[in-house]
Amino acid sequence: MNFAKWISFSFVIIFIYIIWQIKQILLLVLTAIVFVLILSIFVKKLVNLGIKRNYAVLLAILSVFIIITLFILLVVPSLLSQFEELFTLLPQGINKLISELNKIKDYLSPDFNNSLPNLNDLLIQFQPFFNSLLQKGFNVIFGFFGALLSGLLLLALTFMILAEPLPYKQGFIRLFPNFYRPRINTILDRSKNELEEWLADTFIKIISVIILSFFSLLILQVPVVSAQALLAGILAFTPYIGPSISVISPMAIAFLSSWWKPWLVLIIYIAIYQIIDRIIIPKLRNNRVMLIPANVIIGEVIFANFFGLLGLFLALPLIIISQIVIEEILIKDIFDHW
């Protein structure tokens, strides 16, 4: 390897190291880009109605502030009381759930029973992982910039990119050699299209989960319906892991009233996600981003481990971008030419 190649290799290593050191800022930028894509869908609808883009962007920003203000004034107070009740009932329900599962273990054979892990030991073993996940997530959101500064920075990035997206895109493309810039532009366009398709699917899923879980829990007379439905909708943003976590709360609280109700809640939640994935979204959406479930789960674990709670929240867009980069750059531009 000659001197020029050594210098190039050294610059690549330094660049990767710098990227890793500022990964928290890059995650914040990616969060802003996700918000920009959400708002850009609304902006496109307004532009199609004949409103100029500048006015459409301003109207979208004002709508965000109005929705946030109304949500804080009208919805948050009642939700806070429900979440307070939820956090009071949840530990009681989990203890009841553990005691019921231990009763089931008593009916099993001693040899099989001894081979099963102890639930309390499992909770103790998982506790460091959850603490690490929360700590990493909150370090990104609160510890790095501070709660107020990070929120303001996120809003500023979102609105600046939404107002003039082209200079940021062109600036990113210019970081690459001239001969490769058309390919980077193609990859960025594909990434944008697939992220928009994913956001549309996710928006339908979140709304459907909130509505269906709300009425299901209401019919079953499970307490704190609104808080649990909203929590299920938020967790639906992260597939597989989110829905698995969302069913724990209603099951645990349902155990406080009867032994059969939690299992019905589990069946209903499974049915809700099957109906959404197999009926509702296919009926409403023709172009869907197809991801292999195993890749999604592995990606969620990897990004959560490296980036914490925010990495888990952004796992799907990171997986989509990674998949496009691997297909377009690694496979098409490198491996296919060997």
N, C-alpha and C positions, 0 to 999 in steps of 0.2 A: 504494500500500500504506500503510494507516494505521499509527499508532504501535503499536497492540496486535498487529497482524500482524507488524510488525518484531520486537517482543519475542518472539513465539512462534517466529518463524523463527530468531532468535538462540539461543533455548533449544534448538531442535532441533539446530543446528550444534554447540553446546557439548556436548549429550548424545552426539552421534556422535563427537566428539573424545575425550570421556571413555571411551566404549566402546572406541575404538581403542587408547587408552593402557593399558587394563586387559585387553586381549585375551588376554594370557597367563593371567591369572587365570580368565577366562571359559572358556578351553580346558580348564583344570584342572577347573572346575566341570562342564563338559560330559563330561569323562572320568569324573568321579564319577557323573554321571547315567547314563551307559552302564553302569557297574558296578552301580548301583542297579537298573536294569532287568533285568540278568542275575540278580541275587540275588532280585529280586521274583518272577521266574518260579519259582524254588525255593520261595520263601515261599508263593506261591499253591498249589503242589502240597501243601505241608504243611498249609495251612489247609483244603484240600479233604479231607484225611485226618482232619480233626476237631481239629487242634491249634490253640489260640488264637494270634492273630496275634503277640502280644508274645513268646510262647514260640517261635513259628516264626521270627521275626526273630533271636532270640537263638541258636537252633539253626543258622540260616544263617550267622551271624557266626562261631560256634564251628567250623562246618564249613570255612569259608574258612581260618581259622587252622590247623586240623589239616591240610588239604590242602597249604597253603603249607609248613608245617613238614615234612611227610612228603616233599614234592617236593624241598625243600632238602637233607634228610638222605639220601634214598635215590636220587634221580634226578640231582641236580645234579652230584655228583662224577664219575659216568661220562660225563655230557654234557660237562663241562668238558674232559675228556681228549679226547673226540671232536671238540669244536670246536677245540681246540688243533691236533689233527691236520688238521682241515679247513682252518684258516687257513694251515697249512704247505703242504698240497697244492694249494690253490686258485691261488696265484700261478704255480706250475709248470704247472698245467692251462691257465690263461689264456694263458701264453706259448706252450704247445703249440698251443692253439686258434688263436692269431694266426698262428703259423708255417704251420699247415695251410691257413688261409684265404689266406695269401699264396701258397702253392703253387698253389691253385686259380686265383688271379689270373694266375699265370704262363701258364696255358693259354688265357687269353682273348686277344682281339685287342688290339694296342697302343692303338688309339684308344679302345676301350671300357674298357680297363684304366686309361688315364689319366683317364678321366671318373669313375672310382670314387674315393671319399675314402680317404685313408690311415688305417688302423685306429689306429695310434699317435697320429696327429694328432687323431682323434676322441676318444680317451681323454684326451688333454691338454685338449681343449676342454670335455669334460664334467666334468673334475676340479673346476673352480671351482664348478659347479652342485652337485655332490655335497657338496663341503666346506661350501657355504652351507646346504644342506639339513640336514646333520648339525649344524652350528653353531647354526642357529636352533632345531632340536629340542632340543639339549642345553642351550641357554640357557633354554628354557622349563622343562625338567625339573631341571637342576642349577644353572645360573647364577642363576636368579631367586630361588629359595628355598633352594637347597642341596639336595643329594640326600636327606638325611634329613628335612629339614623339609617338602619337597614330598611325599615319600612319606607322612609322618604326616598332612599336611593332606589328601591325597587319601583316605586311609583314614577320617579323621575326617568329612569331607564325605559320603563314601559311607554310613557307618553312621548319621550323624545324619539324612540325607534318607531312608534306608531305614526308620528307626525311626518317624519322623513326617513323611511326605511332604506331608500336607494343608496345614500352615501355610506351607510354602515355596511351594506352588502358589497358595494364596490371597494371599500377600504379593506374588507376581509379578503376579497378576491385578489387584490394587489399584493397580498402577502406571499403569493405563490408565483413561480416563474411564468413568464409571458406565454410560453407555449402551452402551459397547462391551465391557464385561466378559463378558457371556454369549458373545459371539463368540470372545473370547480363550480362554474355558474350553473351547469346542468345538474350537478349533484345538489347544490343548494336549492334549486327549483324543485327537484324531486323530494328533498327533505321537507320543504315547506308544504308541498301538496299532501304528502303522507301524514304529516303532523296535523294538518287541517282536517283530513279525513278521520284520523284518530280522535281528535277533539270533538268532532260531530258525533261519533259513536259514543264517546265517553259522556257527553252531555245528555244524550238520550238515556244512557244506562243510569246515570245518577238520578235524573228526574224520575225514571221508572222505578228504581229501587226505593226512593223516598215515598212515592205514592203507594206502591204495592205493600211495602213493609208497614207503613202507617196504618192502612186499613186492615191488614192481617193482624197486627198486634192489637188494634182497637177491637176487632171482633173477638179475639182471644182474651181481652180484658187484662193485658199485661200492662203494668204501671209505666209511667213516663214515656208515653207513646211518641210524642213529638221529638224528644231528645234522642231516642233510640233510632227513629226513622232518619233523622238528620245525620246522626253518626254513621248509620249504614250507608247513606248516600255519599258522605265524604270518603269513607273507606272504600267505596266502589271505584274510586279514582285509581286505586292500586289493585289490579286484578289478582285473583287467587289468594294472596296473603290478606288483603283488605277484607273481602267477604268472609274469610275464615275467622278473622278476629271479630267482625261485626256481629256474628251469631252468638258469641260467648255471652255478651251482656243480656240479651233477651232470654236466652236459655237459663242463665243463672238466676235471674229475677223471677222467671216463671216457676222455678223450683220452690220458691217461697209459698206458692199457692197450691200446687198440686204436683204429683209425680209424673203424670202423663203429658202435661202441657209443654214442657221443654222439648220433648221429642217431636211433638207436633210442630213446634216453632222451627226446629232443625229441618224437618221435612218441607215446611213451607218456604223457608229461606232457600233451600236447594232448588225447589220448584220455581221460585221467583227468578233466580239467575238463569235457570234453563229456559224459562219462557222469554226472558229478555234477550239472551244470546241466540236463541234458535227461532224465535217468532217475531218479536217486536222490532229489533234492529234490522234483521234481514228484510222485513216488510218496508221499513222506512228508508233503508240505506242500500244502494246498489254497489257503490265502491267502498269496500272495507279494507283496512290494513290487516293482512293476515300474518300472524306471528305464531310460531311453534310454542305451545304451552310450556314445554320443558325449558326452552330458551328464556321465556319470560320469567319463570320461577328462579332459574339460575342467575339471570341478570338482576332481579330484585335483591337476591341475597348478596351478590357481589357489590352492587352499588350501595346497599344499606350498610354493608360492612365497611366500605371505604369512606362513604360520605355521610352516614348517619341517617337521621329521620328525613332530612331534605333529599338525600339520595334515594331513599325508598319512595318518596313522593314523586320524584322526577324519573323513576326507573323506566317507565314506558317510553317517554320521549328520548331518553338516553339509549334505550335498546333499539328504538326505531332508527335513530341517527347512526348508531354503531353498525346495525345491519346494512344500511345503505352504504356506509363507508367501506365495509368489508366487501360488499358485492361490486361496487363501482370502482374502487381504487385497488384493493388487494387482489380481487379475482379478475376483473375485466382488464385493468390496466397493467397488472404485473404478471399474475400467474398464467393468464390466457396467452401471453406473448412468449412464454418460455417453451 
